[in-house]
Amino acid sequence: MAETNIVAGLFGLTPEMYGQQQRTSALAEGIRLAQLSPDAAGAAMTYAGARGLGGAIAGALGVEDPQLQRITQQSQLLQSLDLRDPKSLEAAAIEANRMGNTPLAFKLLE
């Protein structure tokens, strides 16, 4: 588990870290909404509701957040990584490049 945290620190966000960022952002947005006038807050709530409904419909149709999908793929790849084995790093770099994550591939080869 500690190795996973080290890897996450080296190579970016884990899905859990991304989710936490999303929740923190939603909380900050809620705090900003609470400070608006009643009319402005009503308009903002209507917008937020429509946005949430759009996200729910997209989720039901199988549309996934592309950033979350990329972070999840990266996390799965890095979980099987042996940092002490150069061949493991090379194989992970090849797989990252195959997935279209060239920056991760270069980081693994460094």
N, CA, C and O of each residue as an XYZ file, in Angstrom:
440
protein
N       0.823     -1.196      0.000
C       0.000      0.000      0.000
C       0.859      1.250      0.000
O       0.548      2.217     -0.695
N       1.937      1.239      0.772
C       2.811      2.406      0.790
C       3.446      2.615     -0.572
O       3.643      3.752     -1.002
N       3.772      1.505     -1.263
C       4.351      1.619     -2.597
C       3.351      2.252     -3.556
O       3.752      3.028     -4.423
N       2.047      1.940     -3.425
C       1.019      2.538     -4.267
C       0.971      4.044     -4.052
O       0.830      4.796     -5.016
N       1.087      4.508     -2.791
C       1.079      5.942     -2.523
C       2.307      6.620     -3.112
O       2.211      7.735     -3.625
N       3.458      5.962     -3.045
C       4.669      6.509     -3.643
C       4.485      6.617     -5.149
O       4.803      7.642     -5.751
N       3.967      5.548     -5.753
C       3.739      5.537     -7.195
C       2.750      6.629     -7.582
O       2.946      7.314     -8.586
N       1.691      6.798     -6.799
C       0.712      7.849     -7.090
C       1.357      9.215     -7.028
O       1.060     10.086     -7.845
N       2.237      9.405     -6.063
C       2.929     10.683     -5.952
C       3.853     10.938     -7.131
O       4.024     12.079     -7.559
N       4.441      9.887     -7.647
C       5.351     10.029     -8.772
C       4.623     10.214    -10.098
O       5.089     10.950    -10.968
N       3.492      9.552    -10.251
C       2.854      9.483    -11.558
C       1.483     10.132    -11.630
O       0.785      9.958    -12.629
N       1.077     10.863    -10.625
C      -0.186     11.587    -10.712
C      -1.234     11.069     -9.753
O      -0.927     10.450     -8.734
N      -2.478     11.336    -10.103
C      -3.608     11.042     -9.235
C      -4.027      9.583     -9.297
O      -3.870      8.915    -10.318
N      -4.564      9.105     -8.183
C      -5.266      7.830     -8.169
C      -6.747      8.148     -8.351
O      -7.149      9.299     -8.181
N      -7.565      7.155     -8.693
C      -9.007      7.428     -8.797
C      -9.585      7.996     -7.498
O     -10.486      8.835     -7.532
N      -9.069      7.539     -6.361
C      -9.558      8.038     -5.073
C      -9.202      9.508     -4.894
O     -10.015     10.294     -4.408
N      -7.978      9.881     -5.288
C      -7.552     11.274     -5.174
C      -8.385     12.163     -6.099
O      -8.748     13.281     -5.732
N      -8.683     11.664     -7.293
C      -9.508     12.415     -8.246
C     -10.911     12.622     -7.680
O     -11.464     13.719     -7.770
N     -11.485     11.574     -7.098
C     -12.810     11.686     -6.486
C     -12.827     12.688     -5.348
O     -13.779     13.454     -5.201
N     -11.766     12.683     -4.536
C     -11.669     13.640     -3.438
C     -11.606     15.067     -3.976
O     -12.224     15.971     -3.415
N     -10.863     15.269     -5.056
C     -10.801     16.598     -5.666
C     -12.180     17.031     -6.158
O     -12.558     18.192     -5.998
N     -12.927     16.115     -6.750
C     -14.270     16.426     -7.237
C     -15.185     16.815     -6.077
O     -15.952     17.772     -6.181
N     -15.103     16.068     -4.967
C     -15.945     16.367     -3.806
C     -15.567     17.716     -3.192
O     -16.444     18.485     -2.797
N     -14.277     18.002     -3.111
C     -13.818     19.285     -2.575
C     -14.295     20.438     -3.450
O     -14.707     21.482     -2.943
N     -14.238     20.248     -4.746
C     -14.708     21.266     -5.688
C     -16.210     21.503     -5.525
O     -16.667     22.645     -5.546
N     -16.974     20.421     -5.362
C     -18.419     20.554     -5.179
C     -18.739     21.288     -3.875
O     -19.667     22.096     -3.826
N     -17.970     21.006     -2.818
C     -18.171     21.688     -1.541
C     -17.883     23.175     -1.683
O     -18.647     24.006     -1.192
N     -16.786     23.514     -2.351
C     -16.445     24.927     -2.556
C     -17.521     25.631     -3.375
O     -17.860     26.783     -3.104
N     -18.054     24.940     -4.370
C     -19.133     25.514     -5.178
C     -20.379     25.736     -4.322
O     -21.061     26.751     -4.464
N     -20.669     24.796     -3.443
C     -21.808     24.951     -2.543
C     -21.653     26.142     -1.617
O     -22.616     26.865     -1.360
N     -20.449     26.349     -1.118
C     -20.183     27.493     -0.241
C     -20.384     28.800     -1.014
O     -20.965     29.749     -0.489
N     -19.901     28.848     -2.265
C     -20.091     30.055     -3.086
C     -21.576     30.305     -3.350
O     -22.026     31.451     -3.325
N     -22.337     29.236     -3.603
C     -23.775     29.384     -3.853
C     -24.495     29.933     -2.627
O     -25.432     30.722     -2.753
N     -24.063     29.520     -1.459
C     -24.713     29.973     -0.227
C     -24.539     31.468     -0.012
O     -25.314     32.085      0.718
N     -23.536     32.052     -0.638
C     -23.267     33.473     -0.459
C     -23.973     34.349     -1.502
O     -23.866     35.574     -1.445
N     -24.687     33.743     -2.447
C     -25.370     34.503     -3.486
C     -26.705     35.042     -2.996
O     -27.252     34.580     -1.995
N     -27.219     36.035     -3.730
C     -28.572     36.529     -3.451
C     -29.558     35.413     -3.794
O     -29.204     34.503     -4.544
N     -30.792     35.456     -3.265
C     -31.759     34.396     -3.543
C     -32.016     34.190     -5.040
O     -32.129     33.048     -5.485
N     -32.110     35.269     -5.825
C     -32.355     35.122     -7.260
C     -31.172     34.446     -7.950
O     -31.350     33.527     -8.749
N     -29.974     34.907     -7.635
C     -28.781     34.334     -8.248
C     -28.596     32.881     -7.813
O     -28.193     32.038     -8.613
N     -28.887     32.595     -6.562
C     -28.768     31.224     -6.066
C     -29.756     30.310     -6.778
O     -29.417     29.176     -7.117
N     -30.977     30.792     -7.009
C     -31.985     30.002     -7.724
C     -31.540     29.669     -9.134
O     -31.687     28.532     -9.582
N     -30.995     30.654     -9.838
C     -30.506     30.419    -11.199
C     -29.339     29.432    -11.188
O     -29.252     28.555    -12.048
N     -28.448     29.581    -10.213
C     -27.300     28.680    -10.116
C     -27.749     27.256     -9.802
O     -27.193     26.297    -10.337
N     -28.741     27.116     -8.946
C     -29.253     25.786     -8.604
C     -29.919     25.133     -9.817
O     -29.794     23.925    -10.015
N     -30.624     25.921    -10.625
C     -31.241     25.387    -11.840
C     -30.163     24.873    -12.785
O     -30.283     23.784    -13.347
N     -29.103     25.675    -12.955
C     -27.988     25.267    -13.812
C     -27.344     23.986    -13.275
O     -27.096     23.048    -14.032
N     -27.074     23.951    -11.969
C     -26.428     22.790    -11.366
C     -27.299     21.546    -11.507
O     -26.790     20.454    -11.764
N     -28.603     21.707    -11.340
C     -29.514     20.577    -11.492
C     -29.510     20.043    -12.915
O     -29.494     18.830    -13.129
N     -29.524     20.945    -13.888
C     -29.490     20.520    -15.293
C     -28.163     19.829    -15.611
O     -28.127     18.834    -16.335
N     -27.095     20.361    -15.071
C     -25.777     19.757    -15.291
C     -25.721     18.363    -14.669
O     -25.205     17.425    -15.277
N     -26.252     18.236    -13.464
C     -26.284     16.934    -12.804
C     -27.138     15.929    -13.549
O     -26.777     14.757    -13.658
N     -28.283     16.392    -14.071
C     -29.152     15.513    -14.846
C     -28.444     15.058    -16.118
O     -28.529     13.890    -16.497
N     -27.750     15.980    -16.772
C     -26.988     15.618    -17.967
C     -25.928     14.583    -17.662
O     -25.717     13.654    -18.441
N     -25.256     14.741    -16.522
C     -24.243     13.763    -16.119
C     -24.844     12.406    -15.803
O     -24.258     11.370    -16.120
N     -26.024     12.412    -15.175
C     -26.694     11.147    -14.853
C     -27.123     10.420    -16.120
O     -26.979      9.202    -16.225
N     -27.651     11.172    -17.081
C     -28.064     10.565    -18.352
C     -26.847     10.012    -19.083
O     -26.890      8.901    -19.613
N     -25.765     10.779    -19.112
C     -24.544     10.315    -19.767
C     -24.031      9.041    -19.098
O     -23.601      8.113    -19.784
N     -24.073      8.989    -17.768
C     -23.638      7.799    -17.043
C     -24.503      6.595    -17.362
O     -23.999      5.481    -17.503
N     -25.818      6.821    -17.479
C     -26.735      5.726    -17.807
C     -26.486      5.200    -19.219
O     -26.720      4.024    -19.498
N     -26.014      6.064    -20.097
C     -25.719      5.650    -21.470
C     -24.317      5.068    -21.615
O     -23.908      4.688    -22.712
N     -23.583      5.000    -20.508
C     -22.258      4.403    -20.524
C     -21.128      5.380    -20.793
O     -19.984      4.968    -20.984
N     -21.437      6.676    -20.811
C     -20.392      7.668    -21.022
C     -19.628      7.847    -19.714
O     -20.226      8.038    -18.654
N     -18.296      7.782    -19.801
C     -17.462      7.885    -18.608
C     -16.635      9.164    -18.671
O     -16.276      9.625    -19.754
N     -16.339      9.725    -17.526
C     -15.456     10.889    -17.437
C     -14.101     10.474    -18.014
O     -13.457      9.576    -17.471
N     -13.650     11.115    -19.113
C     -12.394     10.681    -19.733
C     -11.186     10.798    -18.815
O     -10.286      9.959    -18.864
N     -11.158     11.827    -17.981
C     -10.019     11.966    -17.069
C     -10.027     10.860    -16.024
O      -8.980     10.298    -15.704
N     -11.202     10.546    -15.491
C     -11.287      9.457    -14.514
C     -10.914      8.130    -15.165
O     -10.240      7.305    -14.549
N     -11.344      7.922    -16.397
C     -11.013      6.685    -17.101
C      -9.494      6.552    -17.270
O      -8.936      5.474    -17.067
N      -8.834      7.645    -17.638
C      -7.376      7.617    -17.822
C      -6.665      7.384    -16.490
O      -5.698      6.626    -16.423
N      -7.144      8.035    -15.436
C      -6.538      7.860    -14.109
C      -6.709      6.418    -13.635
O      -5.793      5.842    -13.048
N      -7.881      5.838    -13.889
C      -8.137      4.455    -13.487
C      -7.223      3.494    -14.238
O      -6.654      2.582    -13.638
N      -7.079      3.695    -15.555
C      -6.168      2.849    -16.336
C      -4.747      2.956    -15.801
O      -4.057      1.949    -15.641
N      -4.316      4.182    -15.527
C      -2.965      4.410    -15.019
C      -2.780      3.732    -13.673
O      -1.745      3.113    -13.423
N      -3.767      3.844    -12.815
C      -3.686      3.241    -11.484
C      -3.581      1.720    -11.585
O      -2.784      1.101    -10.879
N      -4.384      1.120    -12.461
C      -4.347     -0.331    -12.629
C      -2.988     -0.784    -13.159
O      -2.457     -1.807    -12.729
N      -2.433     -0.019    -14.090
C      -1.127     -0.351    -14.646
C      -0.053     -0.267    -13.568
O       0.803     -1.147    -13.474
N      -0.094      0.774    -12.763
C       0.948      0.992    -11.764
C       0.848      0.036    -10.585
O       1.845     -0.199     -9.901
N      -0.347     -0.527    -10.328
C      -0.487     -1.470     -9.213
C       0.302     -2.747     -9.450
O       0.757     -3.386     -8.501
N       0.466     -3.121    -10.717
C       1.190     -4.354    -11.020
C       2.684     -4.104    -11.221
O       3.424     -5.017    -11.585
N       3.115     -2.899    -10.990
C       4.492     -2.492    -11.257
C       5.421     -2.883    -10.105
O       5.089     -2.702     -8.933
N       6.579     -3.416    -10.456
C       7.635     -3.690     -9.479
C       8.721     -2.643     -9.695
O       9.474     -2.721    -10.666
N       8.806     -1.670     -8.804
C       9.744     -0.562     -8.959
C      11.208     -0.993     -8.936
O      12.081     -0.241     -9.371
N      11.481     -2.185     -8.437
C      12.858     -2.675     -8.357
C      13.280     -3.447     -9.603
O      14.448     -3.807     -9.743
N      12.331     -3.704    -10.513
C      12.613     -4.509    -11.696
C      12.572     -3.638    -12.956
O      11.498     -3.187    -13.351
N      13.716     -3.397    -13.589
C      13.744     -2.561    -14.798
C      12.865     -3.108    -15.921
O      12.293     -2.340    -16.694
N      12.758     -4.442    -16.011
C      11.919     -5.037    -17.060
C      10.440     -4.733    -16.810
O       9.669     -4.542    -17.751
N      10.060     -4.690    -15.549
C       8.687     -4.334    -15.200
C       8.394     -2.886    -15.584
O       7.318     -2.577    -16.095
N       9.354     -2.007    -15.335
C       9.201     -0.599    -15.701
C       9.095     -0.442    -17.218
O       8.287      0.342    -17.716
N       9.922     -1.199    -17.947
C       9.898     -1.126    -19.406
C       8.574     -1.650    -19.955
O       7.992     -1.047    -20.857
N       8.100     -2.768    -19.415
C       6.826     -3.329    -19.867
C       5.670     -2.367    -19.565
O       4.758     -2.215    -20.377
N       5.712     -1.728    -18.407
C       4.672     -0.762    -18.055
C       4.731      0.457    -18.977
O       3.694      1.002    -19.354
N       5.929      0.881    -19.335
C       6.076      2.013    -20.250
C       5.493      1.684    -21.619
O       4.829      2.518    -22.234
N       5.742      0.470    -22.090
C       5.188      0.041    -23.377
C       3.665      0.009    -23.313
O       2.992      0.452    -24.244
N       3.128     -0.511    -22.227
C       1.671     -0.568    -22.061
C       1.073      0.829    -21.958
O       0.019      1.094    -22.536
N       1.732      1.724    -21.229
C       1.238      3.100    -21.106
C       1.217      3.774    -22.475
O       0.268      4.486    -22.804
N       2.246      3.555    -23.260
C       2.290      4.125    -24.605
C       1.182      3.537    -25.474
O       0.560      4.258    -26.254
N       0.932      2.242    -25.346
C      -0.136      1.583    -26.098
C      -1.508      2.166    -25.743
O      -2.390      2.270    -26.595
N      -1.669      2.542    -24.471
C      -2.936      3.132    -24.015
C      -3.059      4.592    -24.431
O      -4.116      5.198    -24.250
N      -1.997      5.163    -24.984
C      -2.034      6.555    -25.401
C      -1.554      7.531    -24.340
O      -1.711      8.743    -24.488
N      -0.973      7.009    -23.277
C      -0.478      7.849    -22.191
C       1.038      7.984    -22.314
O       1.799      7.425    -21.524
N       1.448      8.738    -23.319
C       2.872      8.910    -23.604
C       3.624      9.586    -22.454
O       4.744      9.175    -22.147
N       3.048     10.614    -21.802
C       3.791     11.213    -20.667
C       4.119     10.204    -19.573
O       5.210     10.242    -19.004
N       3.193      9.307    -19.275
C       3.451      8.283    -18.267
C       4.541      7.340    -18.763
O       5.409      6.939    -17.987
N       4.508      6.987    -20.025
C       5.527      6.093    -20.577
C       6.912      6.701    -20.408
O       7.849      6.005    -20.016
N       7.051      7.985    -20.697
C       8.351      8.637    -20.526
C       8.774      8.697    -19.064
O       9.954      8.524    -18.758
N       7.839      8.937    -18.165
C       8.174      8.965    -16.731
C       8.672      7.599    -16.277
O       9.608      7.504    -15.483
N       8.044      6.545    -16.783
C       8.453      5.196    -16.385
C       9.843      4.853    -16.911
O      10.589      4.111    -16.271
N      10.181      5.385    -18.055
C      11.493      5.091    -18.638
C      12.606      5.902    -18.007
O      13.774      5.529    -18.116
N      12.271      7.016    -17.340
C      13.304      7.831    -16.677
C      13.892      7.041    -15.581
O      14.784      7.523    -14.882
